[in-house]
């Protein structure tokens, strides 16, 4: 158990270091676009975003929300556009950076239309 905790601590330290590097050197404008876009997500998009932020896979999110894969892909496209990302990998990287800096993601999603 101690070995597992030590490994987890090392991973968190490395994540924090990488987050600092990304925040300072990588693509600050893209990250700012990402952060600014989070409050513009609809309730459904935010639930999907939060699922990804929690480390869930696409299939798990679709099952949780009781939606088809095609519906999830539709929402993913809208999420990516609003957040200025081009892939799930980039979204997850920005979430990691965001969480390492503040501990949470911005709240508030507009009402569904």
C-alpha positions as CSV (number, residue, x, y, z in Angstrom):
1,X,0.0,0.0,0.0
2,X,2.8,2.4,0.9
3,X,4.4,1.7,-2.5
4,X,1.2,2.6,-4.3
5,X,0.9,5.8,-2.4
6,X,4.5,6.7,-3.1
7,X,3.9,6.1,-6.8
8,X,0.8,8.2,-6.8
9,X,2.7,11.1,-5.1
10,X,5.4,10.8,-7.8
11,X,2.8,10.9,-10.5
12,X,1.2,14.0,-9.0
13,X,4.5,15.7,-8.7
14,X,5.3,15.0,-12.3
15,X,1.9,16.1,-13.4
16,X,2.3,19.4,-11.6
17,X,5.7,19.9,-13.2
18,X,4.4,19.2,-16.6
19,X,1.4,21.5,-16.0
20,X,3.8,24.3,-15.1
21,X,5.8,23.8,-18.2
22,X,2.6,23.7,-20.4
23,X,1.1,26.7,-18.7
24,X,4.3,28.8,-19.1
25,X,5.8,27.6,-22.4
26,X,3.2,25.7,-24.4
27,X,0.1,27.3,-25.8
28,X,-1.2,29.9,-23.3
29,X,-3.7,31.4,-25.8
30,X,-5.2,28.0,-26.5
31,X,-5.4,27.2,-22.8
32,X,-7.1,30.6,-22.2
33,X,-9.6,29.8,-25.0
34,X,-10.2,26.5,-23.4
35,X,-10.9,28.0,-19.9
36,X,-13.1,30.7,-21.3
37,X,-15.1,28.2,-23.3
38,X,-16.1,26.0,-20.3
39,X,-18.9,28.2,-19.0
40,X,-20.4,28.3,-22.6
41,X,-21.1,24.5,-22.6
42,X,-24.7,23.5,-22.4
43,X,-25.8,21.3,-19.5
44,X,-25.4,18.1,-21.6
45,X,-22.0,19.2,-22.9
46,X,-20.9,20.0,-19.4
47,X,-21.9,16.6,-18.1
48,X,-19.9,15.0,-21.0
49,X,-17.0,17.3,-20.3
50,X,-17.1,16.5,-16.5
51,X,-17.1,12.8,-17.4
52,X,-14.0,13.2,-19.5
53,X,-12.4,15.3,-16.7
54,X,-13.2,12.5,-14.3
55,X,-11.3,10.1,-16.5
56,X,-14.3,8.2,-17.9
57,X,-14.2,6.7,-21.4
58,X,-16.5,7.7,-24.2
59,X,-18.5,4.4,-23.8
60,X,-18.9,4.9,-20.1
61,X,-20.2,8.5,-20.6
62,X,-22.6,7.4,-23.3
63,X,-24.0,4.6,-21.0
64,X,-24.2,7.0,-18.0
65,X,-26.2,9.6,-20.0
66,X,-28.1,6.9,-21.9
67,X,-27.2,8.3,-25.3
68,X,-26.0,6.7,-28.5
69,X,-22.3,6.9,-29.6
70,X,-23.3,9.1,-32.5
71,X,-25.0,11.5,-30.2
72,X,-21.9,11.6,-28.0
73,X,-19.7,12.3,-31.1
74,X,-22.1,15.2,-32.0
75,X,-21.7,16.7,-28.6
76,X,-17.9,16.1,-28.6
77,X,-17.7,18.1,-31.8
78,X,-19.5,21.0,-30.2
79,X,-17.4,20.8,-27.0
80,X,-14.2,20.8,-29.0
81,X,-15.3,23.8,-31.0
82,X,-16.4,25.8,-27.9
83,X,-13.2,24.9,-26.1
84,X,-10.8,25.4,-29.0
85,X,-9.4,21.9,-28.9
86,X,-9.0,19.4,-31.7
87,X,-9.0,16.1,-29.8
88,X,-10.0,14.3,-26.6
89,X,-6.3,14.0,-25.8
90,X,-5.9,17.8,-25.9
91,X,-9.0,18.3,-23.8
92,X,-7.7,15.9,-21.2
93,X,-4.3,17.6,-21.2
94,X,-5.9,21.0,-20.6
95,X,-8.1,19.6,-17.9
96,X,-5.0,18.2,-16.1
97,X,-3.4,21.7,-16.4
98,X,-6.5,23.4,-15.1
99,X,-6.9,21.0,-12.2
100,X,-3.2,21.2,-11.2
101,X,-3.6,25.0,-10.9
102,X,-6.9,25.5,-9.3
103,X,-8.2,22.1,-8.1
104,X,-11.5,22.5,-10.0
105,X,-13.0,23.5,-13.3
106,X,-15.1,26.6,-13.8
107,X,-18.8,26.2,-12.9
108,X,-22.0,27.3,-14.7
109,X,-23.3,26.0,-17.9
110,X,-26.1,27.8,-19.7
111,X,-29.6,26.3,-19.9
112,X,-30.2,23.8,-22.7
113,X,-31.9,25.4,-25.6
